[in-house]
Amino acid sequence: MFFSIIFLIITLINSLDQCFTSSLYPPAEPSFNPPRNGDIMFSASLIHRSSPESPFYDPNYTREKHIQDGVHTSVARSRYFSQLNTLTKDYVAAPVSGWNLLMKYTMGTPAFNSYGIFDTGSSFTWFQCRPCVHCYKQGNYPIFNPQNSSTYRHVQCKDQQYCSMAPGHSCGSSTTEDPDFPFCVYHASYMDRSSRGVVSTETLILSAENTSRTLSNMVFGCGHDHHDKSHSPGVVGVGNNSVSLVRQLTVSHFSHYVFANGTHIRGVAHFGPGAFTSDVGMTTPLLPNDYGLYYLNLTGISVDGTEVNLPDGIFEKSIDKNGTEVGFIIDSGASYTMLRAEAYDILVSVIMDFMSGQTPESTEHFELCYRDISDAPEVVFHFNGLDYMLCDANLWIRHSGLYCLAMIRLKESEGKVSLLGFHQQRNVHIGYDLENNLLSLIYTGACPDDAADFLQG
């Protein structure tokens, strides 16, 4: 049924008497030629969805609801990453219901401005397209209509090099090369949400900081059928698989930095060799995996200069006897750091001992809170080759009149993949060297030390 509807949609787009014969689309050879940008560096603007400057800003979306959504999404993403070894191919993307960062971009000819969720835990890029089987309102921005763009192209089924990039790709209900449906269809499932449409190519323009770059023939999903209660505007996948934006750009270095000051949370993503700093003591290896995720080797945690006695190998990348993924991932889509219960409980106990002069409290979403953190201990995450100190503003969050540890206890039933969440990534230049499999974490300036001034990311 879906293929019949999509077939009709494409027919309407092309305005043809006979299906798929227009010269607007390449009849034979694929037109997809990834741009090769060499040493040229370009940038894209990032903004938090809750910032008043965001086109998706909703004054009725309370801070409490924002925190609640962030907690739920963080747990859902840990659960998803933990299940990757056992999920069917239909489950191809991490949940995005509590979306954090938006990347601004322009697409099509003439130019059409839009935003997508900047997600290091996903590799496929998609956005809503007209006409719709089922679409939803996406803030104040209209939905892209490919009929209005002269540079839009469908990817044909016979172009398997590009069709195979897409999640859940197919060309018909029973065969991969249906002569009545020659274009490639994708199906991106987000556990209880989904996006479905046609694999396509289009011109994208990224710009920020007085730089602009036109990128031709970028592969993405033009989605005509969406089911997503969060009304996300689409996803810009910057994971480490071939279909991701980064890999299509054929650059091996990129970075992102988000400055958080009160409710104003915005930043920039850089692409190119200049995006990465390889100074000694500032990098840690990215671990190989089959999912394009950014696994790190977290070897330990220190509190006030003393390493916490954690269970051996609790963050080590592996697969347990039940087929569950184990490890530690840096993830822009999780709002808060998730730590396996065995590690979280020990860390909380050590902090409580250090803060024994105060009575610990809790809120609905956070288990360890205090009324004053002026004497709170320093917490350092030890990665292989890199020690990452968490500033007060990244370690704590204001909630219900308290300062709460901005980390979530990951129950065994919820998974075994711990995450470094977005709250702990703010005011930090995070660089990815995909050629040498390295990640860098560098604070930009001094640590801000007043957690009360920072809204969660």
N, C-alpha and C positions, 0 to 999 in steps of 0.2 A: 504494500500500500504506500509506504513512504517513498519508494522509488518512483511510483506513478505520479505522486504529488510533486516530487522534485523535478521529474521530467517535465511536468506541466509548467512549473515555475521557470525552468530554463527556457522552455518554449516561449513563455510570455516575455522573458527578458530579451530574447533574440528577435522577437516579433517576426517569426517566420511562418510561412505556409507549410513548409516541410521541415522536420526537426533537424537541427544541428548542421545546416549546410551553409551558414553565413560565412563570408570571408573575414568577419570580425575575429573568428577563432581559427587557429592554425589547423589545417586539415590533416597534416601528416606529422612532421617532426615537432617535438616539443620546443617551446620557445624559452623554457626555463634555462637561463645561464646565470648562475650565481655571480654577483659582482665580486671582483677581486680588488681589494682596497689597499693592498700593500701596507705601507707604513702610515697611511693617512689615518688620523684619529678624528672621530666625530662623536657627538654627544646627543643625549635625549633627556628632556626634562622629566623629573619625577615629582609626584605630589601625593600626600596622604589623602585618602578618601574622606577623612573626617575634618580636614583643614577647611576653614572658611573660604579659602581660595580655590577649593576643589569644585568643579562643575557638578559633582555629586553630593555636595554638602547639604545636609538636611538638619536644620536647627531643631527639629523634633526628635532627632536620633540622639538620645541622651548618652552621656558618658557611661552610665551604668550599663545601658544596652550594648554600647560599643565594647566594654570590657567583657561582658557576658559572651558576646559573639566571638571575641578574640580567644577566650578560654576554650569555647566549644570547638572552634576551628583548629586550634593548636592540638587538642586531644584527637580530633578526627584525622589530622594529617599524620600524627604519630602512628595511629592505628593503621592508616592506609599504607604508610611506608613499611610498617612491620609485616603487612600481609602481601607485599608485592610478589613474593616467591610462590604464593598459592592462589592468587587471584586469576580469574579468567582474563582473556585478552580484552574483553569488553570494559574492564576496569582499568582505564589507561591514564588517569590523571588524578592529581591530588585535590582534595576538597578545597574550594575557594570561597566559602560562604562568608568568612570574616575578612574579606580582602583588605589588604593594607595599602600597598604602593600602587600608584597608577603611573603608567608611562604615556606621555603625550606623543602623538605622531600624526602625520598627514599621509593620506593615501589617495591614489587615483589621479585621473586627469579629466577635468580640472580637480584641483586639490580639495580634499574633504578632511576636516579636522576630527580627530577622535582620540580615545583613551583606551588602554587595556591594562589589565592587572599584570604588573611586573613580577614574574614568578620563577624563582630559581628551582622550584620543585616540579616544574612542568617543562616540556620541550616543544609542544605544539602551540602555534598561534592561531587564534580564531576570533572572529567578531560577528555580530549579527548583520544579516543582509536582507534586503527586500527583494522580491515579495516574500511574505512570511507564511509558513504553515502555522507556526506559533512563535511569536516574539513578545517581548515585554519592554516597557518604558525604561530607558537607560539614562536617568538623570535628565538634564536639559539638552542632551545631544540627540540629533536625529539618527536614524538607522541608515547605514550605507546602502545605496542603490547602485549595483554594478552596471545597470543599464546606462547610467549617466557618465561612466568612465570609459575613455577610449583605450586605456592601457590594461584593462581587466581581461584575463584569460582563464578559461577552464583548463584543468589538467586532464588529459585523456587517459582512459584506462590502459591503453597500450604503452603509455609512458610510465612503466612500472618503477623506473628509477625514482620517480617523484611521487607517484601514487602510493608506493609502499612506505613513504615517509610518514603518511598520515595514520593516526590511530583508528583502529577498526575499519580500515579501508576496504571497500568493495565496489562492485560495479553492477550488481543486480542481486536478486533474491537467491539465485542458485548458482550463478556462474560469475567468474571474474571478468569475463569479456562478453557482455550482453550486447549484441549488435543494435538493440533498441535503446540502449543506455550507454553511450560511449564515454561518459565522463566519470571521473573517480569521486566516490562518496566517502566521507569520513563520519565516524561516530565516536565522539569523546564523552565518556561516561565519568561522572564525578560522584561515584557511589549512589547518592539519591538525586543527582542532578545530571543533565546531559545537554550536549549540543550536537546537532547533526546538520550536515549540509554538503556542499560540493568543494572538493579540493581545487584551489585556484591559484593564480599568480597575479600580482599587482605591484605597482610602484609605491614604495614607501619613502617618506621624507622624515628624517630625524633631525631635530635641531635643539640647541641649547647653548648658552654662553657664547653667543655670536658666531656659532658654527652651524652649518647645515649640510646635509648629505642626502643625495637622491639615490635610492637603491632600487634597481629595476628587477622585475620578475621574481619577487619574493614569494615563496610558497606559504599559503595560509589556508584556513578553513573559512569559507563563506557560508555562514550558518543560517539556515532557513527555519529550523525547528529547534526551539530551546525550552528547557524546563529548569528554572533556577529561581528559587524564592528570594535569593539575595539580589537579583537583578544586576549581576556583574556585567560590565560593559564588554567583556571579552577577556582573553588571556594573551599576554605576550610571553611566550615560553623562552626562557634563557637557560634551560638545563643544558646538559652536555651530550645530547643526542643529535644525529645528523639533521633532523628537521628543525631544530631550535633556531631562533633568530641569530644567535652568536655563530653557530656553525654555518648557516647560510651566508653570513657576511664574510666567511673565510678569514676571520680574524681569530687569533688564539689568545688574545688578552682583552678582558673587559673589567669594569669595576662599577660599583655604585656607592654613593655616599648620601646620607639623609641627615639634614640638620633639624633637630627638634628643639623648638623654643616655644614653650606654652602650647597653644593649640595650632601653631603654625609649623607644620612638618612638611618640608619639601627638600628636594635634592636633585641629583643628576646621575646619569649613567654614562660612562665613557667606554668607547670601543677603539681598540688599537694598542700598539706596544706601549705607548705612554700611559696606559691605564693601570699598569702594574708596577709596584715597587718591590724589588727583590733583595732589600737590605738584609743582612744577617740578623737573625733574631726576630724578624718580623714576618717570616713565612713558615708554613707548615704544609706537609704533603696532602694532596687530594687523593683519596683512595679509589682504586678502580672498582667499577660495578657495572651491572648490565642495564641500569635504569636511567643513566644520565644524571644522577644525583650527586651532590657534593658532600661525600663522606669525609670526615676528619677523624684523626686518632687522638681522642681526648684521653690523656694518660693519668690525669689526676686533678684534684681541686685543693687549693690552699685557703685557709681562713686565718687572717692575721699572721701570715708568714709560716704557718705550720700546715703541712699537708694532711688532709683528712684521710682516715683509714677506710678506704672504699674497698668493696669486694673486688678481687682480681678479675681483670678482663671485662668489667661490667659494661664498658663502652666500646669494647673491641668488635670490629666488624666480623660477623659470622652468621651462620644459619643454625638455629638450635635443632634439637631432635624432632621437633614438631613442624619443622619447615618455616619457622618464624624468623624474619630478618632481625638481626641485632646490630647495633652500631650507634653512631652519632653523626648527625647531618646539620649543616648550616642551611637554614631555610628562610627565605624572605616571606613566605606565605603564612608561617606560624607566628602569631602575635607574641607569644611568650616562650621562654625556654622550658622544655619538657625534660625532666630527669626521671629515670627509672626509680621506682619507689625505694629500692634498697639504697640507692645513692642519695636520693632526696632526703630521706629520713635521717640519715647520718649527718648530712650537711646542715639540716635544720637543727638537729641536736647540738652540734658544735656551735652554731651561731647563738642558740639559746643559752648555752653555758657562758659564752662571752658576754652576752647581754643580761646576765643574771640579776642585775640591779633593777630590771624592769619586768613587769608582768606581761608575758606574750598574749596577744589576742589574735582573733581570726575574723574573717568576713565570709560572705557566701562563696567567694571565688578564690580567696587566698588563705593559706593555712597559718602563715606566720606574719604577724603584724605588731608594730610598736607605735607608741605615741611620739617617740623621739628617737631619731637615728643619728644624732650628732656624734655619738661614740660607737657607731656600728663598725664592725671589723672590715678590713679589706678582704675581698674575695677574688681569687685568681684562678682562672681555668688554664691548666697546663696541657698544651698540645705538643705533639712531637716537633721540637725546634722552636716553639713559640709560647710565651707566657702572656695570657690575655687578662689584664686586670679589669674588673667590672666597676666602672664609676658608680657612685651612689645613684645617679639619675638613671642608669641602666640596670642597676641591681634591684632598686625599690620602685614602688609605684604608690601614689596617693589613692586611697580607696576608703570610703566611709569614714573620713576624718582620721585615718591611720596611715602609717607608712608600711606597706606590705612587700614581702619578698616576691618579686615579679617572676616567679617560677612555679611550674605546675608539677604535682606528683603524678607520675605515670604508673598507673596500676598495671599489674601483669596482664590482666584481662584486656587492657587497652593497647598493649603492644610492648615492644622492647627496643624500639628505635628512639633514642633521645634526640632532642633538637636544640640548636641555638636559635632562638626566636628573634623576631624583628625588634622587640623592645631592647634586647641586649646588643643590637647592631647599630643603634642610632648614634650619630656624631662620630662614626667610625668609617674610614675609607677602607672598603673591602674589595680587594683585587683578586682576580682569577687569572692564572696563567695556565691555559689548557694545553699548551705545548709541552711544558715541563711538569704539569700536574702539581701546581703549587697554589696556595691561597695566602694572602696577606691581610692582616688586621692592624690598622694604624689609626689611633685617635688623631683627629684634626684639631690641634690645639690642646689646651689643658682640659682635664676632666671637669665637666660641670658638676658641682657638688651639692646643689640644692634640688633634691628630688621633687620638692613641692612645685617647682616651676615647670615640670614636664608632664605632659599628657602621654598616656601610653601610645605606642606606635601601631 
